[in-house]
Amino acid sequence: MSVLRVRVKLPKIGMTMEEATVVRFCREPGEAFSKGDPLYEIETEKISQEVTATGDGVMVEHAVPAGSDVRVGEAVCVVEIDGVPG
């Protein structure tokens, strides 16, 4: 098994969503997380929502500072995921 480094991108939550503000990060670099744990919180004109992890891993870095506006598909943070065959 090996470790995979993944750039976590801003998901498109609503049909008209094009960007969001990263309000805060819920994990600091070096901090482990489990599937379903919040990674960061975003805010748009219509919603405020936490974006959760899809698997277990470790936060490596924040790709943008909190308070930044990010377009859908742009990297928000980088994580390492364990258990990837390779």
C-alpha positions as CSV (number, residue, x, y, z in Angstrom):
1,M,0.0,0.0,0.0
2,S,1.1,3.5,-0.6
3,V,0.0,7.1,0.2
4,L,-1.7,9.2,-2.4
5,R,-1.5,13.0,-2.3
6,V,-4.8,14.5,-3.5
7,R,-5.7,18.2,-4.3
8,V,-9.2,18.6,-2.9
9,K,-11.2,20.9,-5.2
10,L,-14.2,23.1,-4.5
11,P,-17.3,21.1,-5.4
12,K,-20.2,22.5,-7.3
13,I,-23.0,22.4,-4.7
14,G,-25.8,24.3,-6.5
15,M,-26.7,24.4,-10.2
16,T,-25.7,28.1,-10.5
17,M,-22.7,28.0,-8.1
18,E,-19.5,29.3,-9.7
19,E,-17.4,30.3,-6.7
20,A,-17.5,30.3,-2.9
21,T,-15.6,31.9,0.0
22,V,-13.5,29.5,2.2
23,V,-14.7,30.7,5.6
24,R,-12.4,28.4,7.7
25,F,-10.4,25.2,7.7
26,C,-11.6,22.5,10.1
27,R,-8.2,20.7,10.0
28,E,-4.7,22.1,10.2
29,P,-1.7,20.7,8.3
30,G,-0.5,17.4,9.9
31,E,-3.9,16.7,11.5
32,A,-5.6,13.4,10.7
33,F,-9.2,13.1,9.7
34,S,-11.7,10.3,9.1
35,K,-14.3,9.8,6.4
36,G,-17.2,12.2,7.0
37,D,-15.1,14.7,9.1
38,P,-15.4,18.3,8.0
39,L,-12.3,19.6,6.1
40,Y,-13.3,23.2,5.5
41,E,-16.4,25.5,5.5
42,I,-17.6,27.5,2.5
43,E,-20.1,30.2,2.0
44,T,-21.9,31.4,-1.1
45,E,-24.7,33.9,-1.6
46,K,-27.2,31.2,-0.7
47,I,-25.6,28.7,1.7
48,S,-23.0,28.1,4.3
49,Q,-21.8,24.5,4.3
50,E,-19.0,22.2,5.6
51,V,-17.2,20.1,3.0
52,T,-16.5,16.7,4.4
53,A,-13.8,14.0,3.8
54,T,-14.6,11.1,1.5
55,G,-12.1,8.9,3.2
56,D,-9.5,8.7,6.0
57,G,-6.3,10.8,5.7
58,V,-4.1,13.7,6.8
59,M,-4.3,17.4,5.9
60,V,-1.1,18.3,4.2
61,E,-1.6,22.0,3.3
62,H,-4.2,24.7,2.7
63,A,-4.0,25.7,-0.9
64,V,-5.6,29.0,-0.2
65,P,-5.9,31.1,2.9
66,A,-9.2,31.3,4.8
67,G,-11.3,34.2,3.5
68,S,-10.3,33.5,-0.1
69,D,-12.8,33.3,-3.0
70,V,-12.3,30.1,-4.9
71,R,-13.9,29.1,-8.2
72,V,-15.6,25.6,-8.6
73,G,-12.9,23.1,-9.5
74,E,-10.0,25.0,-8.0
75,A,-7.9,23.4,-5.2
76,V,-8.8,24.3,-1.7
77,C,-6.4,22.0,0.2
78,V,-4.1,19.0,-0.3
79,V,-4.6,15.8,1.7
80,E,-2.8,12.4,1.9
81,I,-5.0,9.3,1.7
82,D,-3.7,6.0,3.0
83,G,-4.4,2.5,1.7
84,V,-4.1,3.1,-2.0
85,P,-2.8,0.0,-3.8
86,G,0.5,0.6,-5.5
